[in-house]
Amino acid sequence: MQLSPTAQRVHRHLTEPDAGYPDPWPNAAGLTAADLGHLLPLAYRVTGSGPAFSMRVTVTDQVRERQPVFDSESCLALYEALVDGLTRRKWADLCLAAAALLRCPGGAPSAELAGPARTLIEFMARERRIEEPYAFLAVAGLAGMDQVVEIMEEQKAQPLAAAELDLVMGLDPAGRALFAEIGPRTFGSPPELPDVWERLAAMPAYVDFTRSTLEAADARLAAIHAGEIPYRADKAFGSIETAVIGRAARLALFLDEPWLPELLGRLLSRVAVAPTTAKTLPSQALLYEVARAAERFPTPEAITALRTARALTRHAGVVKQLDRMIRKAEPGLADRVEVAFRMPDLGFGPGGRLEVPMGEHRAVVAPGEDGAFALSWWHGDRRLKAVPAAVRKERPDEVKRLRELVKQVQRQVTTLVKALEAGFAGEAAQPYETWREQIADHPIASTVGGRLIWEAEVAPGEWQAALGGLKGRRVRLWHPARATPAEVTGWREAVTEGRVRQPFKQAFREVYLRTPAEERTAAYSNRFAGHVVDYRRLYAIFKARGWRADMLGPWDGGDAGQATRVLAEGQWRASFFHDYLYDDPGEHASTDQVRFHRRVDGEWREAPLAEVPALVFSEAMRDVDLFVAVTSIAADPEWADRGYDRHLDYWRAASFGELPPSAEVRRDALARLLPRLSIADRCTLTDRYLVVRGDLRTYKIHLGSANILMEPGDVYLCIVSAPDRNAGLFLPFEDDGRLALILSKALLLADDSRITDETIVRQIKG
């Protein structure tokens, strides 16, 4: 085959151990998929150290991140390379061998592979090394050694695993390799094939097996709860069965099977709680495995079922873990527009209202001004303060059911809101009829959709916006990045004057445009580089916002990391680089570049900033701004008093520096809210500060950090928190806490002569 110039240089250094370190080192990004398929067998033959081994690591790292492509020659070379190292390694990467069968477009050369495949299987069978059973069976199929299935005793001993094993044994080697592709993978495996689930869905026998497996798992759990099977904590399923059920759940979720929601709801409710009063579970492992399946292929019903399981379980550790897993699953709904906004109506009527007669009384479940659903009790036209005594006594089960219903509908609304916001970075639009059915006319979803601004395509390429939506060919969420400044101002006025509390920040959403500095760097942004942040808080907020990152720390290799988020229906990825700071007071990190990658042919390729869609760029940078704003030590009002000299200059500069876009939006919101406050005549907005005139002094509250300087002399005033005096104050969006904190501090300081906190008074009068 014809190798690229980069591959030719790599080839030389893999095959000539004494060639020395290349100058410069080849750019591995220049290797094609075919290059990787050719070079990988050569890399596996390299041992020891030196430049050849370093080149081996470069190649294998690329294979783990990208999809190699093999031809007959390179596929055979890989099998021979795996054989050559057997006696030294005492192991062969059969997952990689199976993966090669699926990445050989012309078909793997079965006859030529039979010999090395037999050698591999004989060795692994003799050593009882069958950690990856379906990769083992795929290679065994090439060797004509299906009899080795007899040694797979653990699989045969677990009923559901045995049933899947029977199914797989009826497939050819490539079919078995598909199951290896979705099973546990080795460290050297390439990324999962983009179309592996489509291929599995094309197997009618496996689709049928998926349903029967989940039904069997549910039946076993039902028997445990009925006392027909003795309860043993975490012993309802074997470890291999758990993996089988997880694969079945993934395919059913991928196919969005109509029978799945009810079945999955029962299964999760039963697996989350013991049939006794114990805090244990029938199978904690299965609960997490199904949660991971929902993370991969989320549906609203699956996430609602996970929330129900979370409410049922008595195990505090499981609650925390499910919270993390649900937060990971919710953003993925934005990539599945066809299912994302589907939800049952639960018997609610227009406006999200449900009335239930209770003799002389009636119960009403309906959303309040903030959109949250609540249960209220009425006698005629009079609202009661609590459940009527007669209802509580005569209908306790009905009262309990209604309370659970409130929790259920709120879980559905939360899932919908998360899905809508997560899809904000994409350009995807729904057909009008679908949007009307699932959002506008839906009794529950409309309580969310009615508080959002929608755009409808009224003519090809012509979009009009309206609060709550309007008719057109297609419908999508309005985003300020697509609007003119005048339109943005108009919508901010509309939601403020109309007292519309949006379920997430939309009219007041920050917009991030490329700067001249980013045009010069071209490949990356340094806009949020050089900040010192609380690392533990940063890691936590990564998880909360759906970014993936490895934990850093004071261990080998734990000093540099990147957090990534996939956006725009899975077509773009943003990466935020950061470094762990050693020898620091506490645990801190420094921030670095933001880069973007586009998905091309199933792999990620770095893209210049100029090619990143405006919404993808804006939404990714908005998250990074949030990370810095929330976790920067500049947001710690006590930092200057802790006695730390290190980073003090940074703290001073960042605490009162120029405003990022998030703070600019906060300033705009304050400009609209201040005239409604009783202290309006004491407040002035400047470019960076809310200036508050008290009786004793004048105060400048920074709109970014919320830290305070006192005039005259710009003396720092440390107020960690202020009494919440914002009750009843309308905010046009769900606040991250900073706007409310600034308003609380302003209300406190405007009446500074009445402050009783001695630590604050001492500073003011000092």
LOTORTI-544234 format. One line per field, with one value per residue (C-alpha): residue number from 1; x, y, z. Coordinates in nm, 2 decimals. Layout:
N
pake <- [NUM/...]
xx <- [X/...]
yy <- [Y/...]
zz <- [Z/...]
END
This chain:
766
pake <- [1/2/3/4/5/6/7/8/9/10/11/12/13/14/15/16/17/18/19/20/21/22/23/24/25/26/27/28/29/30/31/32/33/34/35/36/37/38/39/40/41/42/43/44/45/46/47/48/49/50/51/52/53/54/55/56/57/58/59/60/61/62/63/64/65/66/67/68/69/70/71/72/73/74/75/76/77/78/79/80/81/82/83/84/85/86/87/88/89/90/91/92/93/94/95/96/97/98/99/100/101/102/103/104/105/106/107/108/109/110/111/112/113/114/115/116/117/118/119/120/121/122/123/124/125/126/127/128/129/130/131/132/133/134/135/136/137/138/139/140/141/142/143/144/145/146/147/148/149/150/151/152/153/154/155/156/157/158/159/160/161/162/163/164/165/166/167/168/169/170/171/172/173/174/175/176/177/178/179/180/181/182/183/184/185/186/187/188/189/190/191/192/193/194/195/196/197/198/199/200/201/202/203/204/205/206/207/208/209/210/211/212/213/214/215/216/217/218/219/220/221/222/223/224/225/226/227/228/229/230/231/232/233/234/235/236/237/238/239/240/241/242/243/244/245/246/247/248/249/250/251/252/253/254/255/256/257/258/259/260/261/262/263/264/265/266/267/268/269/270/271/272/273/274/275/276/277/278/279/280/281/282/283/284/285/286/287/288/289/290/291/292/293/294/295/296/297/298/299/300/301/302/303/304/305/306/307/308/309/310/311/312/313/314/315/316/317/318/319/320/321/322/323/324/325/326/327/328/329/330/331/332/333/334/335/336/337/338/339/340/341/342/343/344/345/346/347/348/349/350/351/352/353/354/355/356/357/358/359/360/361/362/363/364/365/366/367/368/369/370/371/372/373/374/375/376/377/378/379/380/381/382/383/384/385/386/387/388/389/390/391/392/393/394/395/396/397/398/399/400/401/402/403/404/405/406/407/408/409/410/411/412/413/414/415/416/417/418/419/420/421/422/423/424/425/426/427/428/429/430/431/432/433/434/435/436/437/438/439/440/441/442/443/444/445/446/447/448/449/450/451/452/453/454/455/456/457/458/459/460/461/462/463/464/465/466/467/468/469/470/471/472/473/474/475/476/477/478/479/480/481/482/483/484/485/486/487/488/489/490/491/492/493/494/495/496/497/498/499/500/501/502/503/504/505/506/507/508/509/510/511/512/513/514/515/516/517/518/519/520/521/522/523/524/525/526/527/528/529/530/531/532/533/534/535/536/537/538/539/540/541/542/543/544/545/546/547/548/549/550/551/552/553/554/555/556/557/558/559/560/561/562/563/564/565/566/567/568/569/570/571/572/573/574/575/576/577/578/579/580/581/582/583/584/585/586/587/588/589/590/591/592/593/594/595/596/597/598/599/600/601/602/603/604/605/606/607/608/609/610/611/612/613/614/615/616/617/618/619/620/621/622/623/624/625/626/627/628/629/630/631/632/633/634/635/636/637/638/639/640/641/642/643/644/645/646/647/648/649/650/651/652/653/654/655/656/657/658/659/660/661/662/663/664/665/666/667/668/669/670/671/672/673/674/675/676/677/678/679/680/681/682/683/684/685/686/687/688/689/690/691/692/693/694/695/696/697/698/699/700/701/702/703/704/705/706/707/708/709/710/711/712/713/714/715/716/717/718/719/720/721/722/723/724/725/726/727/728/729/730/731/732/733/734/735/736/737/738/739/740/741/742/743/744/745/746/747/748/749/750/751/752/753/754/755/756/757/758/759/760/761/762/763/764/765/766]
xx <- [0.00/0.10/0.19/0.16/0.49/0.43/0.37/0.69/0.89/0.71/0.77/1.14/1.17/0.96/1.17/1.52/1.58/1.91/1.77/1.77/1.51/1.35/1.39/1.12/0.90/0.63/0.29/0.07/-0.24/-0.11/-0.15/-0.45/-0.67/-0.50/-0.16/-0.26/-0.37/-0.03/0.18/0.01/0.15/0.50/0.44/0.34/0.67/0.88/1.01/1.25/1.30/1.44/1.30/1.14/0.94/0.84/0.71/0.52/0.35/0.26/0.10/-0.09/-0.22/-0.35/-0.53/-0.70/-0.83/-0.91/-1.04/-0.77/-0.85/-0.69/-0.65/-0.58/-0.21/-0.21/-0.48/-0.27/0.04/-0.14/-0.24/0.12/0.25/0.01/0.14/0.51/0.49/0.29/0.56/0.70/0.37/0.17/-0.13/-0.27/-0.50/-0.79/-1.02/-0.78/-0.77/-1.16/-1.17/-0.95/-1.21/-1.47/-1.23/-1.12/-1.35/-1.27/-1.33/-1.08/-0.87/-1.02/-0.81/-0.48/-0.58/-0.67/-0.32/-0.22/-0.58/-0.54/-0.21/-0.37/-0.67/-0.47/-0.24/-0.52/-0.73/-0.44/-0.38/-0.76/-0.73/-1.09/-1.14/-1.30/-1.52/-1.67/-1.34/-1.21/-1.49/-1.45/-1.09/-1.18/-1.43/-1.15/-0.95/-1.24/-1.22/-1.57/-1.52/-1.34/-1.68/-1.68/-1.42/-1.65/-1.79/-1.87/-2.09/-2.27/-2.34/-2.54/-2.88/-2.90/-2.53/-2.58/-2.87/-2.66/-2.37/-2.60/-2.70/-2.35/-2.22/-2.46/-2.28/-1.98/-1.65/-1.75/-2.08/-1.92/-1.67/-1.97/-2.05/-1.68/-1.71/-1.99/-1.84/-1.55/-1.26/-0.89/-0.67/-0.54/-0.88/-0.98/-1.29/-1.62/-1.74/-1.99/-2.24/-2.21/-2.56/-2.71/-2.55/-2.68/-3.02/-3.02/-3.00/-3.37/-3.26/-3.07/-3.36/-3.59/-3.33/-3.31/-3.68/-3.68/-3.37/-3.51/-3.84/-3.65/-3.45/-3.77/-3.94/-3.65/-3.67/-4.04/-3.99/-3.73/-3.98/-4.26/-4.04/-4.02/-3.65/-3.45/-3.32/-2.94/-2.80/-2.64/-2.67/-2.98/-2.76/-2.41/-2.15/-2.17/-2.55/-2.54/-2.33/-2.58/-2.87/-2.68/-2.62/-2.99/-3.10/-2.86/-3.01/-3.37/-3.30/-3.12/-3.42/-3.66/-3.87/-4.24/-4.26/-3.95/-4.07/-4.31/-4.08/-3.78/-3.98/-4.07/-3.73/-3.55/-3.80/-3.75/-3.37/-3.33/-3.48/-3.47/-3.79/-3.70/-3.63/-3.25/-3.07/-2.91/-3.03/-3.10/-2.83/-2.65/-2.43/-2.74/-2.89/-2.57/-2.54/-2.89/-2.81/-2.50/-2.72/-2.95/-2.65/-2.55/-2.89/-3.12/-3.49/-3.72/-3.89/-3.55/-3.43/-3.77/-3.74/-3.39/-3.52/-3.80/-3.54/-3.33/-3.63/-3.70/-3.36/-3.26/-2.89/-2.73/-2.43/-2.66/-2.85/-2.53/-2.41/-2.75/-2.75/-2.42/-2.53/-2.86/-2.67/-2.46/-2.76/-2.98/-2.76/-2.75/-3.13/-3.03/-2.87/-3.19/-3.44/-3.68/-3.73/-3.61/-3.93/-4.17/-4.35/-4.68/-4.96/-5.03/-5.40/-5.32/-5.54/-5.46/-5.21/-5.07/-5.36/-5.51/-5.81/-5.92/-6.26/-6.24/-6.59/-6.64/-6.28/-6.07/-5.70/-5.52/-5.18/-5.06/-4.75/-4.68/-4.53/-4.18/-4.30/-4.26/-4.56/-4.73/-5.03/-5.29/-5.62/-5.94/-6.29/-6.50/-6.31/-6.11/-5.75/-5.66/-5.33/-5.30/-5.46/-5.82/-5.84/-6.12/-5.93/-5.62/-5.82/-6.04/-5.82/-5.45/-5.35/-5.49/-5.31/-4.99/-5.05/-5.10/-4.78/-4.59/-4.75/-4.62/-4.27/-4.31/-4.43/-4.15/-3.90/-4.04/-4.02/-3.66/-3.57/-3.74/-3.57/-3.23/-3.28/-3.40/-3.10/-2.85/-2.97/-2.92/-2.58/-2.74/-2.92/-3.17/-3.53/-3.84/-4.13/-4.41/-4.66/-4.41/-4.33/-4.70/-4.78/-4.49/-4.45/-4.72/-5.03/-4.89/-5.05/-4.72/-4.45/-4.64/-4.58/-4.21/-4.24/-4.48/-4.21/-3.95/-3.89/-3.93/-3.85/-4.07/-3.96/-4.24/-4.07/-3.76/-3.47/-3.70/-3.75/-3.98/-3.97/-4.25/-4.29/-4.45/-4.41/-4.60/-4.69/-4.44/-4.27/-4.02/-3.96/-3.65/-3.54/-3.45/-3.09/-2.95/-2.64/-2.87/-3.04/-2.96/-2.88/-3.21/-3.40/-3.21/-3.30/-3.66/-3.69/-3.52/-3.77/-4.06/-3.97/-3.90/-4.21/-4.43/-4.27/-4.19/-3.96/-3.78/-3.69/-3.33/-3.14/-3.26/-3.34/-3.06/-2.82/-2.46/-2.32/-1.95/-1.81/-1.45/-1.21/-0.92/-0.68/-0.86/-0.85/-0.47/-0.42/-0.66/-0.65/-0.73/-0.87/-0.67/-0.96/-1.01/-0.64/-0.43/-0.70/-0.64/-0.94/-1.05/-0.99/-1.24/-1.52/-1.41/-1.42/-1.76/-1.90/-1.76/-1.97/-2.28/-2.26/-2.20/-1.83/-1.60/-1.27/-1.03/-0.95/-0.61/-0.40/-0.05/0.04/0.23/0.06/-0.20/-0.08/-0.24/-0.59/-0.87/-1.24/-1.45/-1.81/-1.98/-2.23/-2.45/-2.60/-2.26/-2.08/-1.85/-1.64/-1.49/-1.18/-1.09/-0.73/-0.62/-0.33/-0.31/-0.10/0.14/0.26/-0.05/-0.26/-0.55/-0.62/-0.60/-0.56/-0.47/-0.68/-0.54/-0.66/-1.00/-0.99/-1.25/-1.28/-1.52/-1.64/-1.53/-1.58/-1.63/-1.32/-1.24/-1.03/-0.91/-1.08/-0.97/-1.19/-1.31/-1.48/-1.66/-2.04/-2.13/-2.37/-2.12/-1.85/-2.08/-2.23/-1.89/-1.73/-2.03/-1.97/-1.60/-1.68/-1.91/-1.64/-1.40/-1.65/-1.78/-1.45/-1.19/-1.03/-1.15/-1.50/-1.37/-1.42/-1.20/-0.90/-0.72/-0.76/-0.63/-0.27/-0.17/0.08/0.07/-0.19/-0.27/-0.19/-0.42/-0.70/-0.68/-0.68/-0.95/-1.18/-1.22/-1.12/-1.31/-1.64/-1.67/-1.99/-2.17/-2.13/-2.23/-2.56/-2.59/-2.54/-2.82/-3.05/-2.98/-3.05/-3.40/-3.45/-3.32/-3.60/-3.84/-3.64/-3.70/-3.33/-3.33/-3.25/-2.94/-2.80/-2.60/-2.46/-2.11/-1.91/-1.80/-1.98/-2.32/-2.25/-2.46/-2.49/-2.53/-2.57/-2.21/-2.02/-2.05/-1.99/-1.89/-2.01/-1.82/-2.06/-1.83/-1.70/-1.96/-1.67/-1.69/-1.48/-1.57/-1.52/-1.33/-1.00/-1.13/-1.10/-1.19/-1.50/-1.53/-1.89/-1.91/-2.29/-2.57/-2.92/-3.16/-3.39/-3.49/-3.82/-4.08/-3.83/-3.89/-3.59/-3.64/-3.43/-3.30/-3.01/-2.67/-2.67/-2.44/-2.72/-2.91/-2.60/-2.53/-2.88/-2.87/-2.55/-2.69/-3.00/-2.79/-2.54/-2.80/-2.92/-2.57/-2.65/-2.87/-2.62/-2.56/-2.30/-1.99/-1.74/-1.90/-1.96/-1.59/-1.47/-1.71/-1.62/-1.25]
yy <- [0.00/0.36/0.52/0.89/1.08/1.09/0.72/0.65/0.84/0.65/0.32/0.38/0.45/0.15/-0.09/0.07/0.07/0.26/0.54/0.79/1.04/1.21/1.58/1.70/1.43/1.32/1.48/1.17/1.37/1.34/0.96/0.83/0.54/0.31/0.43/0.33/-0.02/-0.07/0.07/-0.10/-0.46/-0.30/-0.11/-0.43/-0.59/-0.32/-0.39/-0.22/0.15/0.43/0.62/0.31/0.23/0.60/0.58/0.26/0.45/0.73/0.48/0.29/0.61/0.72/0.38/0.42/0.76/0.70/0.42/0.23/0.06/-0.28/-0.45/-0.82/-0.78/-0.56/-0.77/-1.08/-0.89/-0.79/-1.15/-1.26/-0.98/-1.09/-1.44/-1.34/-1.19/-1.47/-1.64/-1.32/-1.15/-1.46/-1.28/-1.16/-0.87/-1.06/-0.76/-0.59/-0.90/-0.91/-0.53/-0.58/-0.82/-0.53/-0.27/-0.46/-0.32/-0.59/-0.86/-1.03/-1.30/-1.59/-1.87/-1.69/-1.59/-1.95/-2.05/-1.75/-1.76/-2.12/-2.04/-1.76/-1.96/-2.27/-2.05/-1.85/-2.16/-2.34/-2.04/-2.00/-1.64/-1.57/-1.23/-1.10/-1.40/-1.28/-1.16/-1.51/-1.68/-1.45/-1.55/-1.92/-1.90/-1.81/-2.10/-2.35/-2.42/-2.37/-2.65/-2.42/-2.29/-2.58/-2.41/-2.11/-2.25/-1.92/-1.80/-2.13/-2.12/-1.80/-1.85/-1.52/-1.53/-1.88/-1.78/-1.50/-1.74/-1.97/-1.69/-1.57/-1.92/-1.92/-1.62/-1.61/-1.46/-1.10/-1.13/-1.25/-0.96/-0.72/-0.85/-0.80/-0.45/-0.36/-0.56/-0.48/-0.34/-0.36/-0.06/-0.10/-0.12/0.15/0.35/0.17/0.15/0.44/0.20/-0.10/-0.06/-0.03/-0.36/-0.53/-0.38/-0.55/-0.89/-1.00/-1.28/-1.04/-0.78/-1.06/-1.17/-0.82/-0.82/-1.17/-1.09/-0.78/-0.95/-1.24/-1.00/-0.82/-1.16/-1.26/-0.94/-0.97/-1.32/-1.19/-0.92/-1.18/-1.40/-1.68/-1.64/-1.58/-1.22/-1.18/-0.83/-0.77/-1.13/-1.12/-1.15/-1.27/-1.03/-1.17/-1.16/-0.80/-0.72/-0.92/-0.72/-0.40/-0.48/-0.57/-0.24/-0.04/-0.19/-0.15/0.21/0.26/0.13/0.32/0.01/0.10/-0.18/-0.07/0.23/0.03/-0.27/-0.05/0.14/-0.18/-0.33/-0.02/0.02/-0.34/-0.34/-0.02/-0.14/-0.45/-0.65/-0.60/-0.28/-0.32/-0.04/-0.28/-0.36/-0.68/-0.57/-0.24/-0.34/-0.39/-0.05/0.12/-0.08/0.02/0.38/0.36/0.23/0.53/0.76/0.61/0.61/0.83/0.86/1.08/0.77/0.60/0.91/0.95/0.58/0.65/0.94/0.72/0.46/0.73/0.83/0.47/0.35/0.37/0.36/0.71/0.62/0.49/0.82/1.02/0.79/0.80/1.18/1.19/0.94/1.12/1.44/1.27/1.12/1.43/1.63/1.34/1.38/1.69/1.45/1.24/1.50/1.23/1.11/1.40/1.59/1.29/1.25/1.11/1.36/1.18/1.28/1.66/1.91/2.23/2.45/2.16/2.15/1.84/1.86/1.57/1.59/1.47/1.49/1.85/1.93/1.91/1.86/2.07/2.00/2.29/2.49/2.81/3.13/2.98/2.68/2.43/2.20/2.20/2.03/2.26/2.19/2.38/2.41/2.58/2.89/2.90/2.77/2.57/2.58/2.21/1.87/1.87/1.65/1.45/1.38/1.29/1.04/0.89/0.89/0.86/0.65/0.91/1.19/0.98/0.91/1.28/1.37/1.12/1.25/1.60/1.45/1.25/1.54/1.76/1.49/1.49/1.87/1.87/1.62/1.82/2.15/1.98/1.83/2.17/2.36/2.09/2.11/2.49/2.45/2.27/2.40/2.11/2.20/1.99/1.96/2.19/1.91/1.72/2.04/2.12/1.76/1.72/2.08/2.34/2.12/1.89/1.97/1.94/2.03/2.34/2.48/2.49/2.57/2.86/3.04/3.01/3.20/2.98/3.05/2.91/2.89/3.08/3.06/2.88/3.03/3.29/3.26/3.45/3.44/3.44/3.37/3.03/2.97/3.02/2.82/2.74/2.46/2.39/2.51/2.56/2.75/3.11/3.19/3.54/3.45/3.44/3.77/4.14/4.35/4.53/4.19/4.08/4.40/4.36/4.01/4.10/4.38/4.14/3.88/4.13/4.34/4.03/3.88/3.56/3.34/3.14/2.78/2.85/3.16/3.23/3.60/3.70/3.43/3.53/3.54/3.47/3.60/3.53/3.80/3.95/3.76/3.43/3.51/3.54/3.22/3.05/2.70/2.77/3.03/3.17/3.39/3.20/3.09/3.18/3.17/3.01/2.80/2.57/2.23/2.02/2.27/2.28/1.90/1.89/2.15/1.96/1.67/1.89/2.05/1.73/1.77/1.46/1.49/1.27/1.35/1.53/1.53/1.49/1.16/1.06/1.19/1.38/1.73/1.80/1.73/1.84/1.84/1.77/1.82/1.70/1.94/1.99/1.64/1.48/1.66/1.89/1.86/2.13/2.07/2.29/2.23/2.28/2.20/2.08/2.32/2.14/2.29/2.51/2.60/2.38/2.21/2.45/2.44/2.68/2.72/2.70/2.68/2.59/2.39/2.24/1.91/1.81/1.45/1.32/0.96/0.85/1.02/1.36/1.61/1.94/2.24/2.60/2.84/3.01/2.68/2.63/2.72/3.03/2.85/2.57/2.83/3.05/2.76/2.60/2.93/3.01/2.69/2.77/3.12/2.97/2.73/3.01/3.25/3.00/2.83/3.11/3.22/3.57/3.46/3.38/3.71/3.57/3.49/3.81/3.74/3.38/3.49/3.34/3.54/3.31/3.42/3.73/3.96/3.74/3.76/4.14/4.17/3.92/4.03/4.38/4.33/4.37/4.19/3.86/3.82/3.64/3.95/4.18/4.00/4.03/4.41/4.42/4.23/4.46/4.77/4.63/4.51/4.81/5.06/4.81/4.81/5.03/5.13/5.23/5.60/5.48/5.26/5.34/5.11/5.17/4.97/4.71/4.79/4.83/5.15/5.16/5.48/5.39/5.63/5.57/5.50/5.44/5.08/4.94/4.58/4.41/4.26/3.96/3.85/4.02/4.15/4.50/4.81/5.10/5.47/5.67/5.49/5.17/4.98/4.61/4.50/4.13/4.01/3.63/3.63/3.87/3.81/3.70/4.00/3.90/3.73/3.82/3.98/3.87/3.73/3.66/3.34/3.06/3.24/3.08/3.26/3.55/3.80/3.72/3.76/4.10/4.22/4.09/4.28/4.59/4.58/4.53/4.81/5.06/5.04/5.02/5.22/4.94/4.65/4.46/4.21/4.33/4.19/4.41/4.72/4.71/4.71/4.99/5.22/5.11]
zz <- [0.00/-0.05/0.28/0.35/0.40/0.78/0.79/0.59/0.86/1.14/0.96/0.94/1.31/1.40/1.19/1.25/1.63/1.59/1.37/1.66/1.76/1.46/1.43/1.43/1.58/1.32/1.37/1.44/1.34/0.98/0.98/0.78/0.90/0.65/0.78/1.13/1.02/0.85/1.13/1.43/1.36/1.34/1.66/1.84/1.75/1.92/2.27/2.51/2.51/2.30/2.00/1.84/2.16/2.18/1.83/1.92/2.20/1.95/1.71/1.98/2.14/1.80/1.75/2.09/1.98/1.61/1.38/1.20/0.87/0.78/0.45/0.40/0.44/0.75/0.92/0.88/0.99/1.31/1.39/1.33/1.56/1.83/1.80/1.80/2.15/2.32/2.51/2.64/2.72/2.83/2.69/2.35/2.29/2.14/2.16/1.91/1.70/1.69/1.62/1.31/1.16/1.17/1.02/0.71/0.44/0.19/0.45/0.67/0.50/0.69/0.54/0.60/0.95/1.06/1.15/1.37/1.52/1.62/1.79/1.98/2.09/2.19/2.41/2.57/2.63/2.79/3.02/3.08/2.97/2.85/3.01/2.69/2.60/2.27/2.13/2.23/2.04/1.74/1.69/1.78/1.49/1.25/1.38/1.35/1.72/1.85/2.09/2.32/2.43/2.67/2.89/2.94/3.26/3.43/3.14/3.13/3.50/3.48/3.29/3.11/3.01/2.89/2.67/2.51/2.46/2.26/2.04/1.98/1.89/1.60/1.44/1.21/1.34/1.24/1.41/1.73/1.70/1.71/2.06/2.16/2.03/2.28/2.57/2.80/2.59/2.64/2.68/2.33/2.16/1.90/1.97/1.93/1.57/1.50/1.35/1.58/1.73/1.39/1.29/1.61/1.55/1.21/1.39/1.45/1.68/1.91/1.90/2.03/2.28/2.42/2.52/2.66/2.87/3.02/3.09/3.26/3.47/3.58/3.66/3.88/4.07/4.11/4.25/4.50/4.62/4.64/4.86/4.61/4.58/4.90/4.92/4.93/4.91/4.57/4.46/4.23/3.92/3.85/3.71/3.36/3.36/3.47/3.15/2.94/3.07/3.02/2.65/2.61/2.78/2.55/2.23/2.35/2.43/2.10/1.92/2.15/2.18/2.26/2.52/2.71/2.93/3.14/3.17/3.26/3.52/3.70/3.68/3.82/4.10/4.20/4.18/4.37/4.70/4.91/4.99/5.35/5.55/5.48/5.31/5.06/4.70/4.51/4.27/4.30/4.00/3.77/3.88/3.77/3.46/3.34/3.44/3.22/2.93/2.98/2.97/2.64/2.48/2.70/2.68/2.89/3.04/3.13/3.31/3.49/3.59/3.73/3.93/4.07/4.16/4.33/4.53/4.64/4.74/5.11/5.04/5.07/4.86/4.58/4.59/4.53/4.25/4.07/4.10/3.91/3.65/3.59/3.54/3.28/3.10/3.07/2.83/2.59/2.53/2.32/2.07/2.04/1.92/1.81/2.17/2.38/2.45/2.48/2.81/2.93/3.03/3.36/3.33/3.35/3.16/2.98/3.16/3.36/3.59/3.76/3.99/4.20/4.39/4.76/4.89/5.00/4.91/4.60/4.55/4.28/4.13/3.91/3.84/4.03/3.90/3.90/3.70/3.99/4.04/4.38/4.55/4.71/4.89/4.84/4.99/4.74/4.64/4.96/4.96/5.27/5.45/5.48/5.40/5.54/5.84/5.69/5.38/5.57/5.78/5.52/5.21/5.32/5.02/4.78/4.95/4.93/4.56/4.48/4.67/4.46/4.15/4.22/4.25/3.93/3.72/3.86/3.76/3.41/3.39/3.51/3.25/2.97/3.08/3.09/2.74/2.59/2.73/2.64/2.27/2.26/2.08/1.79/1.48/1.48/1.43/1.48/1.24/1.35/1.41/1.63/1.83/1.87/1.99/2.22/2.35/2.27/2.32/2.58/2.92/3.11/2.85/2.76/3.11/3.01/2.64/2.71/2.90/2.62/2.29/1.98/1.62/1.34/0.97/0.80/0.46/0.34/0.54/0.70/1.08/1.31/1.69/1.95/2.32/2.34/1.97/1.64/1.33/1.06/0.87/1.15/1.50/1.71/2.02/1.97/2.06/2.11/1.91/1.60/1.68/1.64/1.95/1.91/1.91/2.22/2.40/2.29/2.43/2.75/2.80/2.71/2.97/3.24/3.18/3.15/3.46/3.26/3.47/3.20/3.30/3.20/3.09/2.73/2.67/2.91/2.78/2.73/2.38/2.31/1.98/1.86/1.97/1.76/1.99/1.91/1.54/1.58/1.77/1.52/1.67/2.03/2.27/2.57/2.68/3.01/3.06/3.36/3.63/3.97/4.06/4.35/4.19/4.38/4.30/3.93/3.91/4.06/3.83/3.53/3.63/3.69/3.35/3.16/3.09/3.11/3.29/3.48/3.84/3.88/4.19/4.34/4.18/3.87/3.56/3.76/3.69/3.34/3.22/2.99/3.03/2.72/2.62/2.31/2.15/1.84/1.81/1.87/1.58/1.78/2.09/2.31/2.53/2.83/2.94/3.30/3.53/3.89/4.11/4.35/4.68/4.70/5.00/4.95/4.61/4.32/3.94/3.67/3.36/3.00/2.64/2.49/2.17/1.94/1.74/1.47/1.42/1.08/0.97/1.33/1.47/1.62/1.42/1.55/1.39/1.37/1.56/1.24/1.14/1.47/1.44/1.63/1.87/1.95/2.02/2.23/2.44/2.51/2.61/2.82/3.02/3.06/3.18/3.43/3.55/3.61/3.76/4.01/4.11/4.08/4.41/4.31/4.41/4.76/4.96/5.24/5.03/5.12/5.49/5.48/5.50/5.16/4.97/4.67/4.41/4.60/4.30/4.09/4.34/4.35/3.98/3.91/4.20/4.05/3.68/3.35/3.33/3.14/2.93/3.22/3.43/3.14/3.13/3.50/3.46/3.20/3.43/3.72/3.50/3.45/3.81/4.01/3.93/4.10/4.42/4.73/4.72/4.36/4.44/4.63/4.34/4.03/3.77/3.63/3.38/3.65/3.97/4.13/4.34/4.66/4.87/5.24/5.54/5.65/5.33/4.96/4.83/4.50/4.44/4.16/3.91/3.84/4.18/4.40/4.61/4.76/4.78/5.01/4.93/4.99/4.92/4.76/5.10/5.07/5.26/5.33/5.34/5.29/5.26/5.33/5.47/5.19/5.14/4.79/4.88/4.63/4.39/4.03/3.85/3.48/3.48/3.71/3.88/3.95/4.28/4.20/4.10/4.41/4.62/4.47/4.53/4.89/4.96/4.80/5.02/5.33/5.25/5.15/5.51/5.66/5.97/6.09/6.04/6.36/6.25/6.44/6.18/5.91/6.13/6.24/5.88/5.78/6.07/6.07]
END
